Amino acid sequence: MLEGELPGCFERLRASVLDLDDGCRFRLAFSRDADGRVRIRGQVAARGHLECQRCLEPVAIALGGEVRLEVVWPGEDPARVAEGFEALELDAEASAEGEPAAPAPAEARVGGETLTIEKLVEDELLLSLPTVGLHDDEHCHRAPPTDVAAPEQTRRETNPFAALAALRESD
């Protein structure tokens, strides 16, 4: 079990939010299943602010959630990941002959970069970002009015095709 707090210095996450409060807490457990597959389970949590897309004021958000990853080594089929887990596909490192080789145990690479706890936690926080920041209707300065009556359905008294029917009858 690996548990701790990371300072809020996540570059990619900071570019997506107005600010982060006091870093991020995480708890990750690493294990192997009966078939020897490496699994990562845990939680990540952080708080920050986005810009409300209605009133343009900061809105507090909670980021994070449950982490359920299964490591997929180079050459393995990511579709075979156990139900309830997401694939964490490791890159194949090129050997001297140009053949892919498994990453060294001390350095796993994902997306061309060395995988660290900080990057893993930041990725999970980025995935938990809401699509848009919005205050609740009762807390937003520009919430849609709730006392406005819905427009009534207006019926057309005249049929727009009546003119066509008149032309057809004249033939």
C-alpha positions in Angstrom: 0.0 0.0 0.0 1.3 3.4 -1.0 -0.5 6.3 0.6 0.3 10.0 0.8 -0.2 13.5 -0.3 1.3 15.2 -3.4 1.7 19.0 -3.7 -0.5 20.6 -6.3 2.2 21.0 -8.9 0.6 19.0 -11.7 1.4 20.9 -14.9 -1.3 19.4 -17.1 -4.0 19.6 -14.4 -3.1 23.2 -13.5 -3.6 24.2 -17.2 -7.2 22.8 -17.0 -8.4 24.4 -13.7 -8.3 27.9 -12.1 -6.5 26.6 -9.0 -5.9 23.5 -6.8 -6.3 23.5 -3.1 -3.5 22.0 -1.0 -2.4 19.2 -3.4 -3.8 15.8 -3.7 -4.3 12.8 -1.4 -3.9 9.3 -2.8 -3.9 5.6 -1.7 -2.8 3.0 -4.1 -2.4 -0.8 -3.6 -0.4 -2.9 -6.0 -1.1 -6.6 -6.3 -1.0 -9.6 -8.6 -4.1 -11.7 -9.5 -4.1 -15.5 -9.8 -2.7 -15.2 -13.3 0.1 -12.9 -12.3 -1.4 -9.7 -13.8 -0.3 -6.6 -12.0 -3.3 -4.5 -10.6 -3.4 -1.1 -9.1 -6.4 -0.3 -6.9 -7.0 2.8 -4.8 -8.4 6.3 -4.6 -7.2 9.8 -5.5 -8.8 13.0 -4.3 -8.2 16.8 -4.7 -10.2 20.0 -4.6 -9.9 22.9 -6.9 -11.8 25.5 -8.9 -13.1 25.8 -12.4 -14.7 28.8 -14.1 -18.5 28.6 -14.1 -19.6 28.7 -17.7 -22.8 30.7 -16.9 -21.5 33.4 -14.6 -17.7 33.2 -15.1 -17.1 33.1 -11.4 -15.0 30.3 -9.7 -16.9 27.2 -8.8 -15.4 24.7 -6.3 -15.0 21.1 -7.6 -14.0 17.8 -6.1 -11.7 15.7 -8.3 -10.7 12.1 -8.1 -12.3 8.8 -7.5 -11.5 5.2 -7.5 -8.5 3.8 -9.4 -8.8 0.3 -10.9 -6.0 -0.4 -13.4 -4.5 -3.6 -14.8 -1.0 -3.4 -16.3 -0.8 -4.6 -19.9 2.7 -5.5 -20.9 3.9 -5.0 -24.5 2.6 -7.8 -26.7 -0.4 -8.5 -24.5 -4.0 -7.9 -25.7 -5.5 -4.9 -23.8 -9.0 -6.4 -24.5 -8.2 -9.2 -22.0 -8.3 -6.9 -19.0 -10.5 -8.1 -16.2 -14.0 -6.7 -15.9 -14.1 -3.6 -13.8 -10.5 -2.6 -14.6 -9.0 -0.3 -17.1 -5.9 -1.1 -19.1 -2.6 0.6 -18.3 -0.6 -0.2 -21.5 3.1 0.0 -21.0 5.3 1.0 -24.0 7.7 -1.5 -25.6 11.3 -0.3 -25.4 13.4 -0.9 -28.6 16.3 -3.2 -28.1 19.6 -3.1 -30.0 18.1 -5.3 -32.8 15.0 -3.1 -33.1 12.8 -5.8 -31.5 10.4 -4.6 -28.8 11.5 -5.6 -25.3 9.7 -5.5 -22.0 10.5 -2.4 -19.9 13.1 -2.7 -17.2 11.4 -3.4 -13.8 12.7 -0.1 -12.4 11.2 2.0 -15.2 7.8 1.5 -16.8 7.0 3.8 -19.7 3.5 4.9 -20.8 3.0 7.2 -23.8 6.7 7.6 -24.3 7.2 8.9 -20.7 8.4 7.2 -17.6 5.5 6.3 -15.4 5.7 7.8 -11.9 3.2 7.9 -9.1 2.7 11.7 -9.7 1.8 11.1 -13.4 -0.5 8.2 -12.5 -2.3 10.3 -9.9 -2.4 13.4 -12.3 -3.9 11.2 -15.1 -6.7 10.0 -12.8 -7.4 13.5 -11.6 -7.6 14.7 -15.3 -10.0 11.9 -16.1 -12.3 13.0 -13.3 -12.6 16.7 -14.5 -16.2 17.6 -15.3 -16.9 18.6 -18.9 -17.8 22.1 -17.9 -17.8 23.9 -14.6 -21.3 25.1 -13.4 -22.6 26.3 -10.1 -25.8 24.8 -8.8 -28.7 26.8 -10.1 -29.4 28.3 -6.7 -25.8 29.4 -6.2 -25.1 30.8 -9.7 -25.3 34.6 -10.4 -26.7 33.9 -13.9 -28.8 30.7 -13.3 -31.6 30.2 -15.7 -34.8 31.8 -14.3 -37.2 29.3 -12.7 -40.3 31.5 -12.5 -40.7 32.0 -16.3 -43.6 30.1 -17.7 -42.7 27.8 -20.6 -43.9 29.1 -23.9 -47.2 27.6 -25.0 -47.3 25.4 -28.0 -48.8 27.4 -30.8 -50.9 25.7 -33.4 -51.0 26.7 -36.9 -54.6 27.4 -37.9 -53.7 27.1 -41.6 -52.1 24.2 -43.2 -48.9 25.2 -45.0 -49.7 22.6 -47.7 -53.2 23.9 -48.4 -51.8 25.9 -51.3 -50.3 22.8 -52.9 -53.6 21.0 -52.5 -55.4 23.9 -54.3 -52.9 23.6 -57.2 -53.4 19.9 -57.4 -57.2 20.3 -57.6 -56.9 22.8 -60.4 -55.2 20.2 -62.7 
